[in-house]
Structures are given as structure tokens and as C-alpha cells.
């Protein structure tokens, strides 16, 4: 946990939907909204680093070829299948 003396107060504008969802989650998790925001920022920043990008690439490559389909034209028509999956 970060010490209060290391904190810098800042102001962030959120939509009603975002603040409502954060407040519900904070109550559910028994945490403050500020704590959830700090946690989210840490996750976001970790994903932006080169190490985070490299990890995502490594995980994507590890998953590649692990799944099978009886459909034989996926590599040719993957865009159409993706659109169909999202519209279902």
C-alpha cells in the first residue's frame, strides 16, 4: 500500500456511469473509489511498459495453434467470422 505522504491529490472527471459502477464495486470490495482508481492506474501503466507488451505478445503466441476448429476457411474468412461472432 502506498503511504499517504507519497500521494498527490488530483482531479479526474468521470461519467455518471463510470462513477456509479466504481462506487458499487468499491462497496462490494470494501475499498474506496480512490483505491480502485489507483489500482486501475497501476494495471494500465504496467500494460503500457515494454515488459507488459512483451508479456502480452508472449501469451498470444503461446495460445496460437492451441485451439482447433472444424471450419477449414478461418484463415481466409476470419474477419467475417469475427463480425458474425460479435453480432450474435
Secondary structure, 3 states (H helix, E strand, C coil): CCCHHHCCCCCCCCCHHHHHHHHHHHHHHCCCHHHHHHHHHHHHHHHHCHHHHHHHHHHHHHHCCCCCCCCCCHHHHHHHHHHHHHHC
